[in-house]
Amino acid sequence: MISIYPNPTSNEISIKSTEDVENIKVYSASGILIKSILSIRKGELGYLNFKDVSSGMYFLKVLVNGKEIIKKVIIN
């Protein structure tokens, strides 16, 4: 299970998972890769900063155990 909060946000999100996360990629609504981060260990808290990103809807592609999980994030 992956928790992403706060959502919506204006600045930064926290990411926590019950499993090891291999990587996270952030895409714009039009499919452009915005940023990418590598691994977050099970139970640890990871952070993604959105200060340099325009308001709108973004998608996080989270790779966990070889499976892709898609999460939606709203930036105010």
Protein Blocks (a to p, Z undefined) as FASTA:
>chain_A
ZZddddddfkbccdddfbdcfbdcdddfkopafbdcedddehiacdddfklpccdddddd
ddeehiacddddddZZ
